[in-house]
Amino acid sequence: MSQSSQKHRDFVSEPMGEKTVTALAGIGEVLGARLEDLGFDKAYVLLGQFLLLKKDEDDLFQDWLKDACGANTRQADLCASCLKEWCASFL
């Protein structure tokens, strides 16, 4: 795995709890606001979408994230990687 950001390391190092969606790597204020408008205000809500889309097999989640909030490829990849690593540690 390539070097991860501090934001990524912070997220995957502990249980998700009530973290906002912007706590996820790849999701900043702009994408976070767009996701919140769609009802994805908490990281665990976005995790639910990630799980529904089979933990991003075949890039389903990344494609959904791009369509839903306008994430670019890098942002979608960072977010999916963050959720995937969190799942590996906590599920």
N, CA, C and O atoms as a printed pandas DataFrame, in Angstrom:
     atom_number atom_name residue_name chain_id  residue_number  x_coord  y_coord  z_coord
0              1         N          MET        A               1    0.841   -1.174    0.000
1              2        CA          MET        A               1    0.000    0.000    0.000
2              3         C          MET        A               1    0.890    1.241    0.000
3              4         O          MET        A               1    1.932    1.272    0.654
4              5         N          SER        A               2    0.474    2.236   -0.724
5              6        CA          SER        A               2    1.246    3.468   -0.743
6              7         C          SER        A               2    1.083    4.165    0.601
7              8         O          SER        A               2    0.221    3.805    1.402
8              9         N          GLN        A               3    1.920    5.160    0.833
9             10        CA          GLN        A               3    1.840    5.887    2.085
10            11         C          GLN        A               3    0.458    6.506    2.212
11            12         O          GLN        A               3   -0.051    7.116    1.272
12            13         N          SER        A               4   -0.136    6.344    3.373
13            14        CA          SER        A               4   -1.458    6.903    3.597
14            15         C          SER        A               4   -1.337    8.240    4.313
15            16         O          SER        A               4   -0.334    8.530    4.965
16            17         N          SER        A               5   -2.373    9.038    4.175
17            18        CA          SER        A               5   -2.381   10.349    4.815
18            19         C          SER        A               5   -2.639   10.208    6.309
19            20         O          SER        A               5   -3.073    9.157    6.781
20            21         N          GLN        A               6   -2.369   11.262    7.034
21            22        CA          GLN        A               6   -2.662   11.269    8.466
22            23         C          GLN        A               6   -4.157   11.080    8.694
23            24         O          GLN        A               6   -4.567   10.390    9.628
24            25         N          LYS        A               7   -4.961   11.689    7.846
25            26        CA          LYS        A               7   -6.417   11.558    7.960
26            27         C          LYS        A               7   -6.827   10.091    7.827
27            28         O          LYS        A               7   -7.665    9.608    8.589
28            29         N          HIS        A               8   -6.247    9.392    6.873
29            30        CA          HIS        A               8   -6.514    7.965    6.670
30            31         C          HIS        A               8   -6.096    7.180    7.913
31            32         O          HIS        A               8   -6.874    6.380    8.434
32            33         N          ARG        A               9   -4.895    7.403    8.380
33            34        CA          ARG        A               9   -4.391    6.668    9.546
34            35         C          ARG        A               9   -5.242    6.931   10.782
35            36         O          ARG        A               9   -5.512    6.013   11.557
36            37         N          ASP        A              10   -5.660    8.163   10.969
37            38        CA          ASP        A              10   -6.508    8.498   12.115
38            39         C          ASP        A              10   -7.842    7.755   12.033
39            40         O          ASP        A              10   -8.332    7.235   13.035
40            41         N          PHE        A              11   -8.418    7.709   10.843
41            42        CA          PHE        A              11   -9.731    7.075   10.685
42            43         C          PHE        A              11   -9.667    5.579   10.948
43            44         O          PHE        A              11  -10.510    5.040   11.665
44            45         N          VAL        A              12   -8.695    4.912   10.385
45            46        CA          VAL        A              12   -8.649    3.444   10.493
46            47         C          VAL        A              12   -8.076    2.958   11.829
47            48         O          VAL        A              12   -8.070    1.757   12.099
48            49         N          SER        A              13   -7.603    3.868   12.650
49            50        CA          SER        A              13   -6.964    3.467   13.904
50            51         C          SER        A              13   -7.934    3.257   15.056
51            52         O          SER        A              13   -7.530    2.791   16.121
52            53         N          GLU        A              14   -9.205    3.592   14.864
53            54        CA          GLU        A              14  -10.160    3.483   15.962
54            55         C          GLU        A              14  -11.563    3.224   15.445
55            56         O          GLU        A              14  -11.833    3.402   14.257
56            57         N          PRO        A              15  -12.465    2.800   16.338
57            58        CA          PRO        A              15  -13.851    2.596   15.914
58            59         C          PRO        A              15  -14.448    3.871   15.331
59            60         O          PRO        A              15  -14.042    4.978   15.685
60            61         N          MET        A              16  -15.405    3.705   14.445
61            62        CA          MET        A              16  -15.975    4.817   13.709
62            63         C          MET        A              16  -16.833    5.732   14.577
63            64         O          MET        A              16  -16.766    6.955   14.446
64            65         N          GLY        A              17  -17.620    5.160   15.445
65            66        CA          GLY        A              17  -18.478    5.963   16.310
66            67         C          GLY        A              17  -19.368    6.916   15.524
67            68         O          GLY        A              17  -20.030    6.521   14.565
68            69         N          GLU        A              18  -19.374    8.157   15.939
69            70        CA          GLU        A              18  -20.224    9.188   15.331
70            71         C          GLU        A              18  -19.438   10.147   14.424
71            72         O          GLU        A              18  -19.843   11.295   14.237
72            73         N          LYS        A              19  -18.339    9.685   13.874
73            74        CA          LYS        A              19  -17.521   10.556   13.017
74            75         C          LYS        A              19  -18.339   11.045   11.828
75            76         O          LYS        A              19  -19.165   10.321   11.273
76            77         N          THR        A              20  -18.086   12.282   11.460
77            78        CA          THR        A              20  -18.765   12.830   10.288
78            79         C          THR        A              20  -18.149   12.247    9.024
79            80         O          THR        A              20  -17.063   11.669    9.057
80            81         N          VAL        A              21  -18.843   12.405    7.929
81            82        CA          VAL        A              21  -18.374   11.870    6.656
82            83         C          VAL        A              21  -17.052   12.509    6.239
83            84         O          VAL        A              21  -16.267   11.890    5.520
84            85         N          THR        A              22  -16.799   13.738    6.681
85            86        CA          THR        A              22  -15.552   14.412    6.317
86            87         C          THR        A              22  -14.341   13.862    7.062
87            88         O          THR        A              22  -13.213   14.260    6.771
88            89         N          ALA        A              23  -14.549   12.959    8.012
89            90        CA          ALA        A              23  -13.422   12.307    8.690
90            91         C          ALA        A              23  -12.746   11.285    7.782
91            92         O          ALA        A              23  -11.616   10.872    8.043
92            93         N          LEU        A              24  -13.426   10.878    6.724
93            94        CA          LEU        A              24  -12.877    9.895    5.786
94            95         C          LEU        A              24  -11.846   10.529    4.858
95            96         O          LEU        A              24  -12.011   11.661    4.405
96            97         N          ALA        A              25  -10.793    9.788    4.587
97            98        CA          ALA        A              25   -9.800   10.240    3.610
98            99         C          ALA        A              25  -10.485   10.442    2.266
99           100         O          ALA        A              25  -11.332    9.641    1.870
100          101         N          GLY        A              26  -10.126   11.497    1.573
101          102        CA          GLY        A              26  -10.687   11.783    0.257
102          103         C          GLY        A              26  -11.944   12.631    0.294
103          104         O          GLY        A              26  -12.382   13.129   -0.743
104          105         N          ILE        A              27  -12.534   12.806    1.474
105          106        CA          ILE        A              27  -13.767   13.589    1.593
106          107         C          ILE        A              27  -13.475   14.869    2.367
107          108         O          ILE        A              27  -13.271   14.856    3.581
108          109         N          GLY        A              28  -13.462   15.967    1.629
109          110        CA          GLY        A              28  -13.247   17.273    2.248
110          111         C          GLY        A              28  -14.568   17.974    2.489
111          112         O          GLY        A              28  -15.631   17.353    2.450
112          113         N          GLU        A              29  -14.496   19.254    2.735
113          114        CA          GLU        A              29  -15.691   20.027    3.068
114          115         C          GLU        A              29  -16.707   20.069    1.918
115          116         O          GLU        A              29  -17.908   19.930    2.150
116          117         N          VAL        A              30  -16.238   20.257    0.695
117          118        CA          VAL        A              30  -17.151   20.377   -0.444
118          119         C          VAL        A              30  -17.871   19.056   -0.702
119          120         O          VAL        A              30  -19.099   19.023   -0.788
120          121         N          LEU        A              31  -17.110   17.968   -0.826
121          122        CA          LEU        A              31  -17.748   16.668   -1.050
122          123         C          LEU        A              31  -18.582   16.265    0.158
123          124         O          LEU        A              31  -19.650   15.670    0.013
124          125         N          GLY        A              32  -18.093   16.591    1.345
125          126        CA          GLY        A              32  -18.847   16.289    2.555
126          127         C          GLY        A              32  -20.208   16.964    2.562
127          128         O          GLY        A              32  -21.208   16.345    2.926
128          129         N          ALA        A              33  -20.254   18.229    2.164
129          130        CA          ALA        A              33  -21.522   18.959    2.116
130          131         C          ALA        A              33  -22.468   18.331    1.089
131          132         O          ALA        A              33  -23.669   18.217    1.333
132          133         N          ARG        A              34  -21.923   17.929   -0.053
133          134        CA          ARG        A              34  -22.753   17.288   -1.073
134          135         C          ARG        A              34  -23.316   15.962   -0.569
135          136         O          ARG        A              34  -24.485   15.649   -0.796
136          137         N          LEU        A              35  -22.480   15.187    0.115
137          138        CA          LEU        A              35  -22.932   13.912    0.667
138          139         C          LEU        A              35  -23.967   14.134    1.768
139          140         O          LEU        A              35  -24.949   13.396    1.852
140          141         N          GLU        A              36  -23.756   15.132    2.602
141          142        CA          GLU        A              36  -24.719   15.442    3.657
142          143         C          GLU        A              36  -26.072   15.802    3.056
143          144         O          GLU        A              36  -27.111   15.407    3.586
144          145         N          ASP        A              37  -26.066   16.545    1.959
145          146        CA          ASP        A              37  -27.320   16.892    1.274
146          147         C          ASP        A              37  -28.057   15.648    0.788
147          148         O          ASP        A              37  -29.281   15.656    0.659
148          149         N          LEU        A              38  -27.312   14.585    0.522
149          150        CA          LEU        A              38  -27.905   13.323    0.065
150          151         C          LEU        A              38  -28.257   12.394    1.229
151          152         O          LEU        A              38  -28.745   11.284    1.017
152          153         N          GLY        A              39  -28.010   12.849    2.454
153          154        CA          GLY        A              39  -28.332   12.050    3.626
154          155         C          GLY        A              39  -27.172   11.255    4.197
155          156         O          GLY        A              39  -27.351   10.511    5.161
156          157         N          PHE        A              40  -25.997   11.396    3.626
157          158        CA          PHE        A              40  -24.798   10.686    4.088
158          159         C          PHE        A              40  -23.980   11.608    4.995
159          160         O          PHE        A              40  -22.889   12.046    4.631
160          161         N          ASP        A              41  -24.524   11.895    6.181
161          162        CA          ASP        A              41  -23.889   12.857    7.075
162          163         C          ASP        A              41  -22.836   12.239    7.980
163          164         O          ASP        A              41  -21.922   12.934    8.425
164          165         N          LYS        A              42  -22.946   10.968    8.254
165          166        CA          LYS        A              42  -22.009   10.278    9.143
166          167         C          LYS        A              42  -21.200    9.254    8.360
167          168         O          LYS        A              42  -21.650    8.732    7.340
168          169         N          ALA        A              43  -20.011    8.980    8.850
169          170        CA          ALA        A              43  -19.154    7.997    8.184
170          171         C          ALA        A              43  -19.817    6.630    8.143
171          172         O          ALA        A              43  -19.667    5.902    7.162
172          173         N          TYR        A              44  -20.553    6.265    9.199
173          174        CA          TYR        A              44  -21.190    4.950    9.206
174          175         C          TYR        A              44  -22.297    4.829    8.167
175          176         O          TYR        A              44  -22.587    3.723    7.710
176          177         N          VAL        A              45  -22.918    5.932    7.788
177          178        CA          VAL        A              45  -23.933    5.893    6.732
178          179         C          VAL        A              45  -23.254    5.605    5.389
179          180         O          VAL        A              45  -23.756    4.814    4.590
180          181         N          LEU        A              46  -22.114    6.251    5.150
181          182        CA          LEU        A              46  -21.362    5.990    3.922
182          183         C          LEU        A              46  -20.787    4.580    3.935
183          184         O          LEU        A              46  -20.693    3.941    2.887
184          185         N          LEU        A              47  -20.403    4.088    5.106
185          186        CA          LEU        A              47  -19.960    2.703    5.224
186          187         C          LEU        A              47  -21.071    1.752    4.780
187          188         O          LEU        A              47  -20.801    0.754    4.111
188          189         N          GLY        A              48  -22.298    2.051    5.142
189          190        CA          GLY        A              48  -23.421    1.218    4.707
190          191         C          GLY        A              48  -23.509    1.131    3.196
191          192         O          GLY        A              48  -23.740    0.055    2.646
192          193         N          GLN        A              49  -23.328    2.256    2.524
193          194        CA          GLN        A              49  -23.339    2.264    1.057
194          195         C          GLN        A              49  -22.171    1.446    0.518
195          196         O          GLN        A              49  -22.319    0.693   -0.444
196          197         N          PHE        A              50  -21.017    1.601    1.145
197          198        CA          PHE        A              50  -19.820    0.849    0.759
198          199         C          PHE        A              50  -20.087   -0.655    0.868
199          200         O          PHE        A              50  -19.721   -1.421   -0.024
200          201         N          LEU        A              51  -20.719   -1.068    1.954
201          202        CA          LEU        A              51  -21.018   -2.486    2.151
202          203         C          LEU        A              51  -22.073   -2.977    1.164
203          204         O          LEU        A              51  -21.977   -4.095    0.658
204          205         N          LEU        A              52  -23.073   -2.154    0.891
205          206        CA          LEU        A              52  -24.089   -2.520   -0.103
206          207         C          LEU        A              52  -23.474   -2.740   -1.480
207          208         O          LEU        A              52  -23.936   -3.577   -2.256
208          209         N          LEU        A              53  -22.436   -1.983   -1.764
209          210        CA          LEU        A              53  -21.771   -2.093   -3.061
210          211         C          LEU        A              53  -20.573   -3.038   -2.977
211          212         O          LEU        A              53  -19.577   -2.866   -3.680
212          213         N          LYS        A              54  -20.688   -4.027   -2.114
213          214        CA          LYS        A              54  -19.781   -5.167   -2.023
214          215         C          LYS        A              54  -18.333   -4.787   -1.744
215          216         O          LYS        A              54  -17.406   -5.325   -2.349
216          217         N          LYS        A              55  -18.158   -3.860   -0.826
217          218        CA          LYS        A              55  -16.819   -3.418   -0.421
218          219         C          LYS        A              55  -15.962   -3.011   -1.613
219          220         O          LYS        A              55  -14.758   -3.263   -1.644
220          221         N          ASP        A              56  -16.587   -2.391   -2.573
221          222        CA          ASP        A              56  -15.936   -1.808   -3.750
222          223         C          ASP        A              56  -15.343   -2.822   -4.716
223          224         O          ASP        A              56  -14.408   -2.502   -5.450
224          225         N          GLU        A              57  -15.871   -4.037   -4.726
225          226        CA          GLU        A              57  -15.461   -4.967   -5.776
226          227         C          GLU        A              57  -15.877   -4.346   -7.111
227          228         O          GLU        A              57  -16.970   -3.793   -7.230
228          229         N          ASP        A              58  -15.030   -4.438   -8.079
229          230        CA          ASP        A              58  -15.275   -3.880   -9.419
230          231         C          ASP        A              58  -15.521   -2.373   -9.392
231          232         O          ASP        A              58  -16.182   -1.839  -10.284
232          233         N          ASP        A              59  -15.005   -1.694   -8.393
233          234        CA          ASP        A              59  -15.086   -0.230   -8.289
234          235         C          ASP        A              59  -16.514    0.310   -8.245
235          236         O          ASP        A              59  -16.745    1.455   -8.635
236          237         N          LEU        A              60  -17.467   -0.482   -7.783
237          238        CA          LEU        A              60  -18.857   -0.032   -7.716
238          239         C          LEU        A              60  -19.016    1.190   -6.814
239          240         O          LEU        A              60  -19.682    2.159   -7.176
240          241         N          PHE        A              61  -18.396    1.130   -5.636
241          242        CA          PHE        A              61  -18.520    2.245   -4.698
242          243         C          PHE        A              61  -17.866    3.502   -5.261
243          244         O          PHE        A              61  -18.429    4.593   -5.176
244          245         N          GLN        A              62  -16.691    3.348   -5.828
245          246        CA          GLN        A              62  -15.999    4.516   -6.382
246          247         C          GLN        A              62  -16.827    5.166   -7.487
247          248         O          GLN        A              62  -16.932    6.391   -7.549
248          249         N          ASP        A              63  -17.413    4.351   -8.355
249          250        CA          ASP        A              63  -18.265    4.902   -9.420
250          251         C          ASP        A              63  -19.478    5.605   -8.828
251          252         O          ASP        A              63  -19.867    6.676   -9.295
252          253         N          TRP        A              64  -20.079    5.007   -7.801
253          254        CA          TRP        A              64  -21.230    5.621   -7.151
254          255         C          TRP        A              64  -20.833    6.964   -6.537
255          256         O          TRP        A              64  -21.559    7.948   -6.674
256          257         N          LEU        A              65  -19.683    7.005   -5.859
257          258        CA          LEU        A              65  -19.236    8.231   -5.205
258          259         C          LEU        A              65  -18.989    9.339   -6.230
259          260         O          LEU        A              65  -19.322   10.499   -5.989
260          261         N          LYS        A              66  -18.419    8.988   -7.342
261          262        CA          LYS        A              66  -18.197    9.974   -8.413
262          263         C          LYS        A              66  -19.526   10.530   -8.911
263          264         O          LYS        A              66  -19.670   11.740   -9.086
264          265         N          ASP        A              67  -20.493    9.651   -9.137
265          266        CA          ASP        A              67  -21.804   10.083   -9.633
266          267         C          ASP        A              67  -22.593   10.862   -8.580
267          268         O          ASP        A              67  -23.242   11.859   -8.897
268          269         N          ALA        A              68  -22.534   10.406   -7.337
269          270        CA          ALA        A              68  -23.363   10.983   -6.283
270          271         C          ALA        A              68  -22.920   12.387   -5.871
271          272         O          ALA        A              68  -23.758   13.266   -5.672
272          273         N          CYS        A              69  -21.621   12.599   -5.745
273          274        CA          CYS        A              69  -21.174   13.889   -5.212
274          275         C          CYS        A              69  -20.094   14.568   -6.047
275          276         O          CYS        A              69  -19.598   15.630   -5.670
276          277         N          GLY        A              70  -19.729   13.977   -7.162
277          278        CA          GLY        A              70  -18.743   14.611   -8.027
278          279         C          GLY        A              70  -17.305   14.392   -7.618
279          280         O          GLY        A              70  -16.420   15.160   -7.996
280          281         N          ALA        A              71  -17.067   13.338   -6.840
281          282        CA          ALA        A              71  -15.688   13.031   -6.450
282          283         C          ALA        A              71  -14.862   12.703   -7.693
283          284         O          ALA        A              71  -15.378   12.137   -8.656
284          285         N          ASN        A              72  -13.596   13.055   -7.666
285          286        CA          ASN        A              72  -12.726   12.655   -8.765
286          287         C          ASN        A              72  -12.169   11.261   -8.461
287          288         O          ASN        A              72  -12.428   10.706   -7.393
288          289         N          THR        A              73  -11.422   10.710   -9.380
289          290        CA          THR        A              73  -10.920    9.342   -9.236
290          291         C          THR        A              73  -10.054    9.196   -7.995
291          292         O          THR        A              73  -10.187    8.213   -7.265
292          293         N          ARG        A              74   -9.183   10.137   -7.746
293          294        CA          ARG        A              74   -8.303   10.058   -6.568
294          295         C          ARG        A              74   -9.098   10.122   -5.276
295          296         O          ARG        A              74   -8.858    9.331   -4.364
296          297         N          GLN        A              75  -10.039   11.048   -5.184
297          298        CA          GLN        A              75  -10.850   11.171   -3.976
298          299         C          GLN        A              75  -11.642    9.887   -3.722
299          300         O          GLN        A              75  -11.711    9.406   -2.591
300          301         N          ALA        A              76  -12.235    9.340   -4.778
301          302        CA          ALA        A              76  -13.010    8.106   -4.644
302          303         C          ALA        A              76  -12.119    6.947   -4.213
303          304         O          ALA        A              76  -12.524    6.123   -3.393
304          305         N          ASP        A              77  -10.917    6.880   -4.757
305          306        CA          ASP        A              77   -9.977    5.824   -4.397
306          307         C          ASP        A              77   -9.535    5.957   -2.934
307          308         O          ASP        A              77   -9.462    4.959   -2.217
308          309         N          LEU        A              78   -9.242    7.171   -2.495
309          310        CA          LEU        A              78   -8.831    7.400   -1.113
310          311         C          LEU        A              78   -9.930    6.999   -0.139
311          312         O          LEU        A              78   -9.662    6.355    0.875
312          313         N          CYS        A              79  -11.156    7.376   -0.443
313          314        CA          CYS        A              79  -12.276    7.063    0.431
314          315         C          CYS        A              79  -12.510    5.553    0.482
315          316         O          CYS        A              79  -12.680    4.991    1.564
316          317         N          ALA        A              80  -12.521    4.898   -0.671
317          318        CA          ALA        A              80  -12.734    3.453   -0.722
318          319         C          ALA        A              80  -11.630    2.709    0.014
319          320         O          ALA        A              80  -11.905    1.749    0.733
320          321         N          SER        A              81  -10.390    3.136   -0.156
321          322        CA          SER        A              81   -9.265    2.495    0.533
322          323         C          SER        A              81   -9.386    2.658    2.039
323          324         O          SER        A              81   -9.090    1.734    2.797
324          325         N          CYS        A              82   -9.811    3.812    2.461
325          326        CA          CYS        A              82   -9.986    4.085    3.879
326          327         C          CYS        A              82  -11.061    3.170    4.469
327          328         O          CYS        A              82  -10.855    2.564    5.521
328          329         N          LEU        A              83  -12.195    3.074    3.797
329          330        CA          LEU        A              83  -13.269    2.212    4.278
330          331         C          LEU        A              83  -12.878    0.737    4.230
331          332         O          LEU        A              83  -13.217   -0.029    5.132
332          333         N          LYS        A              84  -12.174    0.350    3.189
333          334        CA          LYS        A              84  -11.755   -1.048    3.059
334          335         C          LYS        A              84  -10.804   -1.434    4.192
335          336         O          LYS        A              84  -10.940   -2.509    4.776
336          337         N          GLU        A              85   -9.858   -0.577    4.499
337          338        CA          GLU        A              85   -8.915   -0.867    5.583
338          339         C          GLU        A              85   -9.626   -0.860    6.928
339          340         O          GLU        A              85   -9.317   -1.683    7.790
340          341         N          TRP        A              86  -10.577    0.056    7.127
341          342        CA          TRP        A              86  -11.333    0.087    8.373
342          343         C          TRP        A              86  -12.108   -1.224    8.542
343          344         O          TRP        A              86  -12.127   -1.799    9.631
344          345         N          CYS        A              87  -12.737   -1.688    7.481
345          346        CA          CYS        A              87  -13.493   -2.950    7.524
346          347         C          CYS        A              87  -12.584   -4.129    7.875
347          348         O          CYS        A              87  -12.967   -5.000    8.656
348          349         N          ALA        A              88  -11.400   -4.154    7.307
349          350        CA          ALA        A              88  -10.465   -5.238    7.581
350          351         C          ALA        A              88  -10.064   -5.273    9.055
351          352         O          ALA        A              88   -9.784   -6.339    9.604
352          353         N          SER        A              89  -10.038   -4.115    9.681
353          354        CA          SER        A              89   -9.650   -4.044   11.093
354          355         C          SER        A              89  -10.805   -4.267   12.064
355          356         O          SER        A              89  -10.609   -4.821   13.145
356          357         N          PHE        A              90  -12.006   -3.837   11.683
357          358        CA          PHE        A              90  -13.101   -3.802   12.656
358          359         C          PHE        A              90  -14.289   -4.700   12.342
359          360         O          PHE        A              90  -15.144   -4.886   13.208
360          361         N          LEU        A              91  -14.379   -5.259   11.151
361          362        CA          LEU        A              91  -15.509   -6.144   10.842
362          363         C          LEU        A              91  -15.074   -7.581   10.769
363          364         O          LEU        A              91  -15.895   -8.463   10.518
